[in-house]
Structures are given as C-alpha cells and as structure tokens.
Amino acid sequence: MRHVSGHGDDEEAKRITGIVSGVIAGVAATITGAGLLVGALSGGLVTITASTGFAALAAASGATGAAIKVVDLIRDELASAGYTTLGPNTSHRSHKMMLSLWQQCHVVRVRRDGLRVYMEETHMRPIFSGPTDNSVNTHDVCFWARKYPYRTLKTFEVEAAALANDAIDGSRSDVLVGGQYLQSKNDSKIRSQDGRFNLCQQSDSHLVLYHGSNAIWSNNMWNRGVDRTIMQSDGNLVSYTASGQPVWSSGTHGNVGAYLILQNDGNLVIYLGRKAIWASNTYGR
C-alpha cells in the first residue's frame, strides 16, 4: 500500500498509473536480471521461462519455487517504489494528515495461485485522520476492497516445464531429460515402463525403436558414424558423430525443459510440459 496526497481523483489517478507502470516495468527488468526470461506479453499475461541463471535461482523447488521467487521480486520492487508491505492481521500507521486535506491509499495485492502470480489493485479514498488534530482514524483495507473490488494489473506465469525436473524424474528408465544421452559403443537404451519397448542407439549408428525384437522406427543413420544421441537442454534430440558433427535431429530446438519419453503404447514422444512437440508416431505398433 502507498499513501498519495491530493484533492482530486483524476490528478492522483494519473500519478498512481505512472507509479504502477514503473513498478511493472521494474518487475519485468528484475525478473530478467535474476535469471528468468520474461516472454511475450499477451492479454496482460507475462510468461516466464527458464534461462541459464534459472537453476541457481529456483532449481531446488522447480517452477513452484520460481513462482514464489517472482512474488518476492514483485514485493521488493513495490517497496523500492515507496509501498509498505502489510501481512495478514497487521497494520501500518501513516504520517499525520492536515485536516483540510483528504488522502487516498493505493493498495496492490500480490497473490500466487499455483504457477500464476497476480498483481491486483484497489483504492482507499477518501480517507481522513479525523475531526481534530489529535484524532487517529483506522481504515480497514478489506472494507475498501469490498467497496472497490480488486482489479488485475498484471499476471505473471511460470512455465510448468521451466525445468525438466518439474516435468519428469530424470532417473526413470523410460526418459531422457536435458543433457542425458544414449551412446553407440554401449548399445545403450531406454525402455518403456512395461518393458515391451526399447529405444537403442546401436553401434551401426541407427537409433532404433523396438517392440520386443521387431524394429518399428529408426532415424535411418546406418553407417553415419554416430557416437551418441543426446537430449539437449534446448529441447532438441540430436545424433552426433565422434567429431561432434550433428547428422540427425528431431528439429525441436528452442524448447527449454523438454524431455523424451518412451511410452507404454509404443510412441516415442518429446514433451514440453504436457504438450507433445515431436513423436515417432508408433502408437499401437
């Protein structure tokens, strides 16, 4: 909350709009500087995705931890703009007001609902200190919020797949998350949880999906000198030669936090959160 002195709604509304616009811009800049990328603004929604600094910021708690961190960043930015933080069942005593002036208080509520963080506002106006110089009036934020219901200023949303660990456990035998790979010299593989399907990086360079002993899909890289196939942190599944030359990819780069999973239905799928962005289309085979 922030006190703003003055006589007229219009004049003070302009001042508050300017202050709030500065706060929102500061929040976006602070989030970016903290290692989060602020995505494109769409209909008042700011999407926050992972960057290289993200892990150090919120890896311990994943995307939920990042959303909590966003709340902290917004509160810090509001404080730097002169707002006073009020927690539940707390109060703040303002400076003394002149009897001839009414004042108003701009209230910004910051709340988190899952991975979304909302900045909402209401106004307390007009407010007075009381009829005499020694008067001290108490003004209840809830009263004014009922009179002037909160309206949304801006919504920030952390992508559920900002970290691969949020999407899926990288120790599972049926997945590859960012940085994990299959190596040809070991004929290394992942297998579906029911054990019926295997994805193997063969020593002949083929990446092959098997149902039992039957090959149902491959990337057709026979004899191309593939050393390993890696699920990159940018969301791309890529086969590399020993010299580091890429010879095949899923074409899914630019999807930070995506992961590969071999499903029990036989489909090999790359997901970003819950959205499938690539598949072998071997469902039911």
N, C-alpha and C positions, 0 to 999 in steps of 0.2 A: 504494500500500500504506500501511496505517496500523497502528501498534502499539497494542494495547489491553491494559492490565494487568488482572490479576484471577485468581481461583482457579476460578471455575465457568463452565461453558459457558452455562447458562441466563441468568445475570446479564449476561454480556458479549454474548450474542446479542441481548438486548433493547437494550443500548446501541448495538450496531452497526446494528440495524434502525432505530433512531431517527436515527442519523447518516446512513445511506443514504437514508432517506426525505427528510431535509432536503436532501441533495445533489441528489436527483432533482427536488424542487420548485424548488431553486435553479437547476438546469439549465434547466427549463422557463421560469422567470422571466427568466433571462439570454438565452435564445434569443428570447423575445418582445421583450425590451428591445433586442436587437441588430437588430431589423427583420425578424424571422421570426415567423410566426404558428404557434403550436402548436395543431394541430387536435384534434378529439375523440379521447380515449383509448379504444382498443378492443382488448381482449385483450392488454394490455401494449404495444401499438404506438402511438406518438405520431406523427401525420402532420404534417409541417412544410410550409406553403405560403408563397407569396410575399406580401409586403406592400409598401408604398411605400418602405420602407427597405431592401428586399431587394437592389435593383440596386446600391446603393452598397456593399453587403456582399459580394456574390458574383457580380456580373454578368460579371466577367472570365472566370470559369471555369464559369459556369452552375450547374446543380444539383449537379454533382460538386464544384465549389468550395464550394458551400453545405454539402454533407455533410462535407467536410474541415473547414470552419469549425465545424460542430457538434462534431466531435471535439475541436477546440481549446477550445471553450467548456466542454465536459464536464471536460476536464483542468484548466482554470482553476478550475472550481467544486470539484473534488476537492481541489485544492491549498489553496483557501481553507478547506476543512473539515479540514485537517491531514494530508492524504495526501501521500506522497512519490512523485514520478514516477520510474520506473525504465524506461530504454530497453533494447533488446536488448544482452545481454552487459555489463550494468552492475550495480553493487552499491551497497548503502547500509548504513552502519554505524550501528546504533541506539545509544541510551543504555545505560548499564550496568544490568543487572538484578540484583536481590537473589537470592541462592542459594535462599532459601526459597520463591520465587515462580516459577511458570511463567507465561509470557505467550503471547499469540496475536497474529497479524498478519492483518488483513483485507485481502485483495487484490482490487482492482477492475481488471479488464481492459477497455480501451476499444478496440474494433476496428471498422473500416469494411469493408463488403462492398458495393461499388457505391454505391447511394444510401441504404443502411441502415447505421446506426451502433448497435452493441450495447454495452451496459454489462453486464458479467458479473462474478461474484464467486466467490472460493474463500477458504478459511481455512487458515492455517498454525498448527496447535495440537496439542499443547502444544509450545512452544519454550523452550529453556533456554540460558543463556550458557555453561554448562559446570560441571564439578565443583568448581572452585576460584575464588577471587576474581580470579585472573589469566587465567582461561580465556576464550577468544573462539571461539564456535562459528559456523560458517557454515551458513545454512539456504537451500536451493535452492527457489525458487518452483515450478519445474517438478515437483520431487518431490511437493510438497504438492498441486499441481494434478492430478497423477495419482492421488493418494490421495483427494482430494475434488474431483472434476471440476467445472469451471466451470458455473455455472447463470446463466441470463439474468435480470438485474434489470429492464431496460427496453430497449426498442428504439425508436429514432428513425428516421423515414424521410422523406426529402425528396422531394416530388412531382416526377416527371420533367418535368412541364410547368410548373414553378415560374417559368420564364422562357420566353417564346415562342421565343427564340433556341436554347433547348435542343431544342425540338420540331422546328424547321424554319428554314431560312435565309430571312429576310425579303426578301432581294434577288431571290428567284426570281420569275419572271413569272406563276406559277400560284397564288400565295398572297397573302393579306393577313394580316399579324400586327397585334398591338395598336397602334393609332394610325394605321395606314395606311387610305387611303380611295380611293374612285372618285368623280370629280366630273362632274356632269351637263353642264356647259358645254363640256367637252372630249370628251364621249362616251368617257371613259376606261374601260379594261377590263383584265381579266386573262385569260390564255389557258392552256389545258392544255398540258402539255409537248410533246405530239404535234401541237399546233396545230389540232386538229379542233374544239375547243370554246372559246367566248368568253363571258365574263360582262361585260356592258356596262351602265354607268349612263348611260342615254340622257337627252338634253335634254328629252324629253317626260315625265320623272320615272320612267319604268319602269326597274326593274333587271331585265335580261333575259339569260337564258342561251341561247346559240345553238349549234346543231350545224351548222356551215357557215353557210348563210343561213336555216336553219329555227329559229324560236324554240321551245324545248322547255320553258321555265319562265320565269315572271316573278313579281314581287311585287305586280302589279296596282295600281301607284301612278300610273297615267296622269293627267297634268294636275294633280298634287297639289303642284306647286312644289318638288319635291325638288332640293336643291342638291348634296348628296353622300350617299354611303352609306359608313359608317366601321366598321371592325372595331375595337371598343373594347377597351381593356385589361382590362375586366371580363368579356370573352368574348362580349359581345352585338354582333351585326351590326345596325346601326341606320341608317335613312334619315332625314335631316334636311332641313327647308326652310331657305331662306336666313336666316330669322329664328331658327333654332335649334330649331324645333318638331319633335319626333320624330313621324313618321307611319307608320312600319313598323319592326318588329324581328324578329329570329329567336327572341326570348324565351329567350336563353341567358346572361343576366347572372348574375354570381356565379361565373364560371368563369375566374378569373385565369390568363392564359397561353394561353388557347385561340386557335386560328388557323383561317382559312378557306382551303380548297384546292379548286381545280377539277381533278378527277382525269381521267385519260385515258379512263375508262369513261363520262364524261359526268355523273357525280354531283358536285354541289357540296356539300361537307361541312365542318362545323366540328368540329374535333378538340380534345380536351383530353388532351394526351399521345397515347396510341394509342386513346383511347376516342372514338367518334363521338357527339356530343351534339346534332347537328342535321344534316339533309340535305335536299336538293331532291328526292330520290327519282327522279332522272332516269337511273339506271343503265341502260346499253344502249340509250338513245334517241338 
